[in-house]
Amino acid sequence: MPKQPISDAAATFGARVRSRRNELGKSQEGLADDSGIHWTFIGQVERGQRNVSLHNILKIADALQVDPAELVRGLSAPQDQAEPDKETP
């Protein structure tokens, strides 16, 4: 069974990455090469299965030749669910 997106924001971010990558005619492997991020991670980002760090957002945006703001504009952090990458005390 496929893993679900970790949040609506992650799913939207991933869809924006995929859309721009397709506009440029790049494969996931091509985007991975251009950004210095492994292609399996790119796939997980596009499926909304990763909480992407600021540095990786900047690398992906640079490789997609887009302002990082376009990838995150209007997104909100989930309010009613625990963030998967956040440690609990």
MODELLER restraints for C-alpha pairs under 7 A, 6 or more apart:
rsr = mdl.restraints
at = mdl.atoms
rsr.add(forms.Gaussian(group=physical.xy_distance, feature=features.Distance(at['CA:4:A'], at['CA:49:A']), mean=6.75, stdev=0.5))
rsr.add(forms.Gaussian(group=physical.xy_distance, feature=features.Distance(at['CA:5:A'], at['CA:11:A']), mean=5.69, stdev=0.5))
rsr.add(forms.Gaussian(group=physical.xy_distance, feature=features.Distance(at['CA:5:A'], at['CA:47:A']), mean=6.26, stdev=0.5))
rsr.add(forms.Gaussian(group=physical.xy_distance, feature=features.Distance(at['CA:5:A'], at['CA:48:A']), mean=4.39, stdev=0.5))
rsr.add(forms.Gaussian(group=physical.xy_distance, feature=features.Distance(at['CA:5:A'], at['CA:49:A']), mean=4.74, stdev=0.5))
rsr.add(forms.Gaussian(group=physical.xy_distance, feature=features.Distance(at['CA:6:A'], at['CA:48:A']), mean=6.15, stdev=0.5))
rsr.add(forms.Gaussian(group=physical.xy_distance, feature=features.Distance(at['CA:6:A'], at['CA:49:A']), mean=5.42, stdev=0.5))
rsr.add(forms.Gaussian(group=physical.xy_distance, feature=features.Distance(at['CA:7:A'], at['CA:78:A']), mean=6.60, stdev=0.5))
rsr.add(forms.Gaussian(group=physical.xy_distance, feature=features.Distance(at['CA:9:A'], at['CA:75:A']), mean=5.49, stdev=0.5))
rsr.add(forms.Gaussian(group=physical.xy_distance, feature=features.Distance(at['CA:9:A'], at['CA:76:A']), mean=6.25, stdev=0.5))
rsr.add(forms.Gaussian(group=physical.xy_distance, feature=features.Distance(at['CA:9:A'], at['CA:77:A']), mean=6.76, stdev=0.5))
rsr.add(forms.Gaussian(group=physical.xy_distance, feature=features.Distance(at['CA:10:A'], at['CA:48:A']), mean=4.45, stdev=0.5))
rsr.add(forms.Gaussian(group=physical.xy_distance, feature=features.Distance(at['CA:10:A'], at['CA:51:A']), mean=6.76, stdev=0.5))
rsr.add(forms.Gaussian(group=physical.xy_distance, feature=features.Distance(at['CA:11:A'], at['CA:47:A']), mean=6.19, stdev=0.5))
rsr.add(forms.Gaussian(group=physical.xy_distance, feature=features.Distance(at['CA:11:A'], at['CA:48:A']), mean=4.05, stdev=0.5))
rsr.add(forms.Gaussian(group=physical.xy_distance, feature=features.Distance(at['CA:13:A'], at['CA:71:A']), mean=5.90, stdev=0.5))
rsr.add(forms.Gaussian(group=physical.xy_distance, feature=features.Distance(at['CA:13:A'], at['CA:72:A']), mean=6.36, stdev=0.5))
rsr.add(forms.Gaussian(group=physical.xy_distance, feature=features.Distance(at['CA:14:A'], at['CA:45:A']), mean=5.26, stdev=0.5))
rsr.add(forms.Gaussian(group=physical.xy_distance, feature=features.Distance(at['CA:14:A'], at['CA:46:A']), mean=3.65, stdev=0.5))
rsr.add(forms.Gaussian(group=physical.xy_distance, feature=features.Distance(at['CA:14:A'], at['CA:47:A']), mean=5.80, stdev=0.5))
rsr.add(forms.Gaussian(group=physical.xy_distance, feature=features.Distance(at['CA:14:A'], at['CA:48:A']), mean=5.29, stdev=0.5))
rsr.add(forms.Gaussian(group=physical.xy_distance, feature=features.Distance(at['CA:15:A'], at['CA:46:A']), mean=5.82, stdev=0.5))
rsr.add(forms.Gaussian(group=physical.xy_distance, feature=features.Distance(at['CA:16:A'], at['CA:71:A']), mean=6.07, stdev=0.5))
rsr.add(forms.Gaussian(group=physical.xy_distance, feature=features.Distance(at['CA:17:A'], at['CA:46:A']), mean=6.32, stdev=0.5))
rsr.add(forms.Gaussian(group=physical.xy_distance, feature=features.Distance(at['CA:17:A'], at['CA:71:A']), mean=6.98, stdev=0.5))
rsr.add(forms.Gaussian(group=physical.xy_distance, feature=features.Distance(at['CA:18:A'], at['CA:46:A']), mean=5.83, stdev=0.5))
rsr.add(forms.Gaussian(group=physical.xy_distance, feature=features.Distance(at['CA:20:A'], at['CA:64:A']), mean=6.64, stdev=0.5))
rsr.add(forms.Gaussian(group=physical.xy_distance, feature=features.Distance(at['CA:21:A'], at['CA:64:A']), mean=6.40, stdev=0.5))
rsr.add(forms.Gaussian(group=physical.xy_distance, feature=features.Distance(at['CA:28:A'], at['CA:39:A']), mean=5.82, stdev=0.5))
rsr.add(forms.Gaussian(group=physical.xy_distance, feature=features.Distance(at['CA:28:A'], at['CA:42:A']), mean=6.45, stdev=0.5))
rsr.add(forms.Gaussian(group=physical.xy_distance, feature=features.Distance(at['CA:28:A'], at['CA:43:A']), mean=6.84, stdev=0.5))
rsr.add(forms.Gaussian(group=physical.xy_distance, feature=features.Distance(at['CA:29:A'], at['CA:39:A']), mean=5.22, stdev=0.5))
rsr.add(forms.Gaussian(group=physical.xy_distance, feature=features.Distance(at['CA:31:A'], at['CA:63:A']), mean=6.49, stdev=0.5))
rsr.add(forms.Gaussian(group=physical.xy_distance, feature=features.Distance(at['CA:32:A'], at['CA:38:A']), mean=5.42, stdev=0.5))
rsr.add(forms.Gaussian(group=physical.xy_distance, feature=features.Distance(at['CA:32:A'], at['CA:39:A']), mean=4.92, stdev=0.5))
rsr.add(forms.Gaussian(group=physical.xy_distance, feature=features.Distance(at['CA:32:A'], at['CA:42:A']), mean=6.61, stdev=0.5))
rsr.add(forms.Gaussian(group=physical.xy_distance, feature=features.Distance(at['CA:34:A'], at['CA:63:A']), mean=5.38, stdev=0.5))
rsr.add(forms.Gaussian(group=physical.xy_distance, feature=features.Distance(at['CA:35:A'], at['CA:59:A']), mean=5.24, stdev=0.5))
rsr.add(forms.Gaussian(group=physical.xy_distance, feature=features.Distance(at['CA:35:A'], at['CA:60:A']), mean=5.58, stdev=0.5))
rsr.add(forms.Gaussian(group=physical.xy_distance, feature=features.Distance(at['CA:35:A'], at['CA:63:A']), mean=5.23, stdev=0.5))
rsr.add(forms.Gaussian(group=physical.xy_distance, feature=features.Distance(at['CA:44:A'], at['CA:50:A']), mean=5.86, stdev=0.5))
rsr.add(forms.Gaussian(group=physical.xy_distance, feature=features.Distance(at['CA:57:A'], at['CA:68:A']), mean=6.74, stdev=0.5))
rsr.add(forms.Gaussian(group=physical.xy_distance, feature=features.Distance(at['CA:58:A'], at['CA:68:A']), mean=6.14, stdev=0.5))
rsr.add(forms.Gaussian(group=physical.xy_distance, feature=features.Distance(at['CA:61:A'], at['CA:67:A']), mean=6.17, stdev=0.5))
rsr.add(forms.Gaussian(group=physical.xy_distance, feature=features.Distance(at['CA:61:A'], at['CA:68:A']), mean=5.15, stdev=0.5))
